[in-house]
Amino acid sequence: MFKKGNKFFAAVVVALLIAVLAATFVGCGKVKDLGKPVIETGDKQATVIIGENSYLVKTDAVYVHDLLVQLKEAGKITYEFQESEYGAYILSLGSLKPSGNSYVSVYHDIDDLTLYDPAWDAPIKKGDKTFHSASLGVSSLPVRSGATYLFVLLIY
């Protein structure tokens, strides 16, 4: 079948191919970024929906929490939160005021698996859009240009 020399040569070729592929990924800096959300910087336009109110915002905010703070500072919304080791926890947002077993949840229309988990996602249809349950909190959820962020009150 195969001679000893041919098996050795095949093993060397396979090892070289693996090394070249590994160097390509590491050289491009992509391996360390796999599974991390893309962060957009600069001017963006996003929509925020809180209850029945919708806000089209031009912003340079990196994260949704910063976008909400910007809306609050502009006098457009009320926003109360508590900082924790995990980021901002929403105490109240506009007409959404959780109590007892309820909390404010954020959904988005971004089709990016780094921002929601299909195994846990309970999508919401609103108009012609499908919103995914964010797998990140508002302090880690990036603002993407053209995205819509929907805030709802949920009971657990």
C-alpha positions as CSV (number, residue, x, y, z in Angstrom):
1,M,0.0,0.0,0.0
2,F,2.1,3.0,1.3
3,K,5.8,2.8,1.8
4,K,7.3,4.1,5.1
5,G,8.7,7.2,3.3
6,N,5.3,8.1,1.8
7,K,3.6,8.0,5.2
8,F,6.2,10.2,6.7
9,F,6.0,12.6,3.7
10,A,2.2,12.8,4.0
11,A,2.4,13.5,7.8
12,V,4.9,16.3,7.1
13,V,2.6,17.8,4.5
14,V,-0.4,17.7,6.8
15,A,1.6,19.3,9.7
16,L,2.7,22.1,7.3
17,L,-0.9,22.7,6.2
18,I,-2.0,23.0,9.8
19,A,0.8,25.3,10.6
20,V,0.0,27.6,7.6
21,L,-3.7,27.7,8.5
22,A,-2.9,28.5,12.1
23,A,-0.4,31.2,11.2
24,T,-3.0,32.7,8.8
25,F,-5.7,33.1,11.5
26,V,-3.2,34.3,14.1
27,G,-1.5,36.7,11.7
28,C,-4.9,38.2,10.8
29,G,-5.7,38.6,14.5
30,K,-9.1,36.9,14.0
31,V,-8.8,33.9,16.4
32,K,-8.9,36.1,19.5
33,D,-11.9,38.0,18.1
34,L,-14.1,35.0,17.3
35,G,-17.3,35.1,19.2
36,K,-16.9,38.8,20.2
37,P,-19.5,41.4,19.1
38,V,-18.4,43.9,16.5
39,I,-18.1,47.4,17.9
40,E,-18.8,50.3,15.6
41,T,-17.3,53.7,16.4
42,G,-18.2,57.1,15.0
43,D,-21.5,58.5,14.0
44,K,-24.4,56.1,13.8
45,Q,-28.2,56.3,13.6
46,A,-30.3,53.9,15.7
47,T,-33.9,53.6,16.8
48,V,-34.9,53.1,20.4
49,I,-38.5,51.9,21.2
50,I,-39.7,52.2,24.8
51,G,-43.3,51.1,25.3
52,E,-45.3,53.0,22.7
53,N,-42.6,55.7,22.1
54,S,-40.0,55.5,19.4
55,Y,-36.8,57.7,19.1
56,L,-34.6,57.9,16.1
57,V,-31.2,58.9,17.4
58,K,-28.0,60.1,15.8
59,T,-25.2,59.1,18.1
60,D,-21.6,58.2,18.6
61,A,-22.4,56.1,21.6
62,V,-20.6,52.7,21.6
63,Y,-23.0,50.9,23.9
64,V,-26.8,51.0,24.4
65,H,-26.4,52.2,28.0
66,D,-24.5,55.3,26.7
67,L,-27.3,55.8,24.1
68,L,-29.9,55.7,26.9
69,V,-27.9,58.2,29.0
70,Q,-27.7,60.5,25.9
71,L,-31.5,60.4,25.5
72,K,-31.9,61.1,29.2
73,E,-29.5,64.0,29.1
74,A,-31.4,65.4,26.1
75,G,-34.7,65.3,28.2
76,K,-36.3,62.7,25.8
77,I,-36.6,59.9,28.4
78,T,-36.4,59.1,32.0
79,Y,-33.8,56.5,32.8
80,E,-32.8,55.1,36.2
81,F,-30.2,52.4,36.6
82,Q,-27.9,50.9,39.2
83,E,-24.3,50.1,38.4
84,S,-23.0,46.6,39.4
85,E,-20.1,44.4,38.6
86,Y,-22.0,43.2,35.5
87,G,-22.9,46.7,34.2
88,A,-26.0,48.9,34.4
89,Y,-29.2,47.3,35.8
90,I,-32.3,49.2,34.6
91,L,-34.5,50.3,37.5
92,S,-36.9,52.3,35.3
93,L,-37.0,53.4,31.6
94,G,-39.7,55.7,30.4
95,S,-43.0,54.2,31.1
96,L,-41.4,50.8,32.0
97,K,-41.2,50.6,35.8
98,P,-40.5,47.1,37.0
99,S,-41.8,45.8,40.4
100,G,-42.0,42.5,42.1
101,N,-41.2,39.8,39.5
102,S,-40.8,42.0,36.5
103,Y,-37.7,43.5,34.8
104,V,-36.9,45.6,31.8
105,S,-35.5,43.5,28.9
106,V,-33.8,44.7,25.8
107,Y,-34.4,43.2,22.3
108,H,-32.7,44.1,19.0
109,D,-33.2,43.5,15.3
110,I,-29.5,42.6,14.6
111,D,-28.9,39.2,13.1
112,D,-25.7,38.5,14.8
113,L,-25.2,35.4,17.0
114,T,-22.7,37.2,19.2
115,L,-25.7,39.3,20.4
116,Y,-28.3,36.7,21.1
117,D,-28.4,33.0,21.8
118,P,-30.8,31.0,19.5
119,A,-31.2,28.4,22.2
120,W,-32.6,30.9,24.7
121,D,-34.0,33.5,22.3
122,A,-37.8,34.2,22.4
123,P,-38.1,36.5,19.4
124,I,-40.8,39.3,19.3
125,K,-42.5,40.3,16.0
126,K,-43.3,44.0,15.9
127,G,-44.5,45.2,12.5
128,D,-42.3,43.7,9.8
129,K,-39.3,43.3,12.2
130,T,-38.2,40.4,14.3
131,F,-36.5,41.4,17.6
132,H,-34.1,39.0,19.4
133,S,-33.6,38.9,23.1
134,A,-30.2,40.4,23.8
135,S,-27.7,38.0,25.4
136,L,-25.7,41.0,26.7
137,G,-26.8,43.8,29.1
138,V,-27.1,47.4,28.0
139,S,-23.6,48.2,29.2
140,S,-22.1,45.5,26.8
141,L,-24.6,45.6,23.9
142,P,-23.1,47.6,21.1
143,V,-24.9,50.3,19.2
144,R,-25.0,49.4,15.5
145,S,-25.9,51.8,12.8
146,G,-29.4,51.2,11.5
147,A,-30.3,48.9,14.4
148,T,-33.5,49.1,16.5
149,Y,-33.5,48.4,20.2
150,L,-36.8,47.5,21.8
151,F,-37.4,47.7,25.5
152,V,-40.2,45.7,27.2
153,L,-41.3,44.8,30.7
154,L,-41.1,41.0,31.3
155,I,-42.2,38.9,34.2
156,Y,-40.1,36.0,35.5
